[in-house]
Amino acid sequence: MKARLAASAALALGIALGASGCSMVTYQATTEHYDASDGVSVDVGELDLRNVLVVSDDGVDGTLVMTVVNNGADDVTLGVQFGGDDIEPIKVEAGSELVFGVDQVEGTDEVEPIVLEGIDTLPGAFLPMFFEYSGAEGVEKLIPVLDGRLPEYENLVP
């Protein structure tokens, strides 16, 4: 009787290990961060910039679209540069979230759209941009430039 019980327990353990063993050695893509939308992500110190993109029909002027989340305990001023030009610094309060370029999102602070003049980058290309704030190492990232063909972007064309 004891041998039968031990055999049953060993069989159950073997089945459990065999059925779950795949997840122990198989790569799990869902554990990796990826940009699920059209924009890109940029991490600058305690700031998370999400879904960063530029909308432009003519490649001359464009609207900067992004969400900025301050995960830190201090207010910071985000500096953004492109093509040697600086945009007006963006003050981001500690623990706050700012959404630029889209309709107001519940729970976020209301902000004015940021229009970049003279981007000289056609839709479909990438605009090199530099993001920084005091106390954090700056990050340069290639930001996609899209046109207003998609309904969600048609109102964002400057």
Backbone hydrogen bonds in HBPLUS format (Angstrom, degrees):
<---DONOR---> <-ACCEPTOR-->    atom                        ^
c    i                          cat <-CA-CA->   ^        H-A-AA   ^      H-
h    n   atom  resd res      DA  || num        DHA   H-A  angle D-A-AA Bond
n    s   type  num  typ     dist DA aas  dist angle  dist       angle   num
A0005-LEU N   A0001-MET O   3.01 MM   4  6.29 157.9  2.06 148.9 154.4     1
A0006-ALA N   A0002-LYS O   2.92 MM   4  6.08 159.9  1.96 147.5 153.1     2
A0007-ALA N   A0003-ALA O   2.89 MM   4  6.04 152.8  1.96 143.0 150.6     3
A0008-SER N   A0004-ARG O   2.93 MM   4  6.15 155.5  1.99 146.2 152.8     4
A0009-ALA N   A0005-LEU O   2.95 MM   4  6.16 158.5  2.00 147.7 153.6     5
A0010-ALA N   A0006-ALA O   2.93 MM   4  6.10 156.9  1.98 145.1 151.6     6
A0011-LEU N   A0007-ALA O   2.90 MM   4  6.07 156.1  1.96 146.1 152.8     7
A0012-ALA N   A0008-SER O   2.90 MM   4  6.11 161.5  1.94 148.7 153.7     8
A0013-LEU N   A0009-ALA O   2.93 MM   4  6.10 157.5  1.98 146.5 152.8     9
A0014-GLY N   A0010-ALA O   2.89 MM   4  6.07 155.5  1.95 145.0 152.0    10
A0015-ILE N   A0011-LEU O   2.92 MM   4  6.18 157.4  1.97 151.4 157.0    11
A0016-ALA N   A0012-ALA O   2.96 MM   4  6.14 161.9  1.99 147.8 152.9    12
A0017-LEU N   A0013-LEU O   2.92 MM   4  6.12 163.9  1.94 152.0 156.2    13
A0018-GLY N   A0014-GLY O   2.90 MM   4  5.98 157.0  1.96 143.7 150.9    14
A0019-ALA N   A0015-ILE O   2.87 MM   4  5.99 154.5  1.94 149.7 156.1    15
A0020-SER N   A0016-ALA O   3.06 MM   4  6.14 149.6  2.16 143.6 151.2    16
A0021-GLY N   A0017-LEU O   2.78 MM   4  5.41 126.3  2.07 140.7 151.9    17
A0023-SER N   A0020-SER O   3.26 MM   3  5.92 133.2  2.49 114.8 123.4    18
A0024-MET N   A0021-GLY O   3.01 MM   3  5.20 145.1  2.13 103.6 114.4    19
A0025-VAL N   A0022-CYS O   3.28 MM   3  5.68 140.8  2.44 106.3 115.2    20
A0026-THR N   A0022-CYS O   2.87 MM   4  5.68 140.7  2.02 156.1 167.3    21
A0031-THR N   A0028-GLN O   3.16 MM   3  5.85 166.6  2.18 118.6 122.8    22
A0032-GLU N   A0029-ALA O   3.18 MM   3  5.64 165.8  2.20 115.3 119.7    23
A0040-VAL N   A0052-VAL O   3.06 MM  12  5.11 153.0  2.13 127.2 130.7    24
A0052-VAL N   A0040-VAL O   2.84 MM  12  5.11 170.0  1.85 149.4 145.9    25
A0042-VAL N   A0049-LEU O   2.84 MM   7  4.99 160.9  1.88 146.0 150.1    26
A0049-LEU N   A0042-VAL O   2.77 MM   7  4.99 165.9  1.79 167.5 168.0    27
A0044-VAL N   A0047-LEU O   2.94 MM   3  5.12 156.6  2.00 147.0 153.5    28
A0047-LEU N   A0044-VAL O   2.84 MM   3  5.12 161.4  1.87 136.8 136.5    29
A0071-ASN N   A0046-GLU O   2.96 MM  25  5.33 163.2  1.99 160.2 157.6    30
A0048-ASP N   A0069-VAL O   2.87 MM  21  5.08 161.4  1.90 147.9 154.3    31
A0069-VAL N   A0048-ASP O   2.85 MM  21  5.08 159.6  1.89 146.7 153.6    32
A0050-ARG N   A0067-THR O   2.84 MM  17  5.11 161.1  1.87 148.5 154.9    33
A0067-THR N   A0050-ARG O   3.02 MM  17  5.11 152.4  2.10 146.1 152.1    34
A0053-LEU N   A0065-VAL O   2.95 MM  12  5.28 153.4  2.02 149.4 155.2    35
A0065-VAL N   A0053-LEU O   2.79 MM  12  5.28 173.4  1.80 168.9 166.7    36
A0054-VAL N   A0144-PRO O   3.00 MM  90  6.34 161.0  2.04 160.4 163.9    37
A0146-LEU N   A0054-VAL O   2.79 MM  92  6.20 161.4  1.82 165.8 169.4    38
A0055-VAL N   A0063-THR O   2.93 MM   8  5.14 156.0  1.99 138.3 145.2    39
A0063-THR N   A0055-VAL O   2.88 MM   8  5.14 155.5  1.94 141.5 144.7    40
A0056-SER N   A0146-LEU O   2.79 MM  90  6.14 160.5  1.82 163.7 169.7    41
A0121-THR N   A0059-GLY O   2.96 MM  62  4.73 133.9  2.18 132.8 140.2    42
A0118-GLY N   A0060-VAL O   2.86 MM  58  4.94 112.1  2.33 125.6 144.4    43
A0119-ILE N   A0060-VAL O   2.64 MM  59  5.31 144.8  1.76 150.9 152.3    44
A0062-GLY N   A0116-LEU O   2.87 MM  54  5.14 157.3  1.92 145.6 153.3    45
A0116-LEU N   A0062-GLY O   2.61 MM  54  5.14 165.0  1.63 172.7 171.4    46
A0064-LEU N   A0114-ILE O   2.84 MM  50  5.46 165.3  1.86 164.6 169.0    47
A0066-MET N   A0100-PHE O   3.17 MM  34  5.24 153.9  2.24 125.8 132.0    48
A0100-PHE N   A0066-MET O   2.74 MM  34  5.24 176.9  1.74 175.2 174.1    49
A0068-VAL N   A0098-LEU O   2.74 MM  30  5.09 161.0  1.78 152.6 159.0    50
A0098-LEU N   A0068-VAL O   2.79 MM  30  5.09 160.9  1.83 150.0 155.6    51
A0070-ASN N   A0096-SER O   2.97 MM  26  5.57 171.1  1.97 166.7 169.6    52
A0095-GLY N   A0070-ASN O   3.06 MM  25  5.18 124.9  2.38 127.9 140.3    53
A0076-VAL N   A0092-VAL O   2.96 MM  16  5.39 166.5  1.98 150.2 152.7    54
A0092-VAL N   A0076-VAL O   2.76 MM  16  5.39 178.4  1.76 171.2 171.4    55
A0078-LEU N   A0090-ILE O   2.69 MM  12  4.96 154.7  1.75 156.2 149.2    56
A0090-ILE N   A0078-LEU O   2.90 MM  12  4.96 168.9  1.91 146.6 149.4    57
A0079-GLY N   A0132-GLU O   2.66 MM  53  5.16 176.9  1.66 169.3 168.9    58
A0132-GLU N   A0079-GLY O   2.96 MM  53  5.16 152.8  2.04 146.5 151.3    59
A0087-ILE N   A0080-VAL O   3.01 MM   7  5.82 162.8  2.04 165.1 166.8    60
A0081-GLN N   A0130-PHE O   2.86 MM  49  5.02 154.9  1.92 146.1 153.3    61
A0130-PHE N   A0081-GLN O   2.84 MM  49  5.02 158.9  1.88 142.3 148.0    62
A0082-PHE N   A0085-ASP O   2.87 MM   3  5.36 155.2  1.93 151.8 160.2    63
A0085-ASP N   A0082-PHE O   2.79 MM   3  5.36 164.8  1.81 131.9 133.5    64
A0096-SER N   A0093-GLU O   3.12 MM   3  5.50 152.3  2.20 138.3 134.4    65
A0109-ASP N   A0097-GLU O   3.37 MM  12  6.67 162.7  2.40 167.4 169.3    66
A0108-THR N   A0105-VAL O   3.09 MM   3  5.75 147.6  2.20 148.0 145.8    67
A0125-ALA N   A0122-LEU O   3.10 MM   3  5.82 153.1  2.18 142.9 145.3    68
A0124-GLY N   A0145-VAL O   2.72 MM  21  5.68 170.2  1.72 159.4 157.0    69
A0145-VAL N   A0125-ALA O   2.98 MM  20  5.75 153.1  2.06 171.5 164.0    70
A0127-LEU N   A0143-ILE O   2.74 MM  16  5.02 165.0  1.76 147.6 148.7    71
A0143-ILE N   A0127-LEU O   2.89 MM  16  5.02 173.8  1.90 130.9 132.8    72
A0129-MET N   A0141-LYS O   2.94 MM  12  5.54 165.4  1.96 155.5 159.8    73
A0141-LYS N   A0129-MET O   2.85 MM  12  5.54 159.4  1.89 160.2 167.3    74
A0131-PHE N   A0139-VAL O   2.87 MM   8  5.34 165.9  1.89 150.4 153.5    75
A0139-VAL N   A0131-PHE O   2.82 MM   8  5.34 157.2  1.88 153.9 161.2    76
A0136-ALA N   A0133-TYR O   3.07 MM   3  5.74 154.0  2.14 144.9 143.7    77
A0153-TYR N   A0150-LEU O   2.91 MM   3  5.46 156.2  1.97 118.9 126.7    78
A0154-GLU N   A0150-LEU O   3.09 MM   4  6.16 126.2  2.40 151.4 165.8    79
A0156-LEU N   A0153-TYR O   2.97 MM   3  5.24 158.2  2.02 113.2 120.3    80
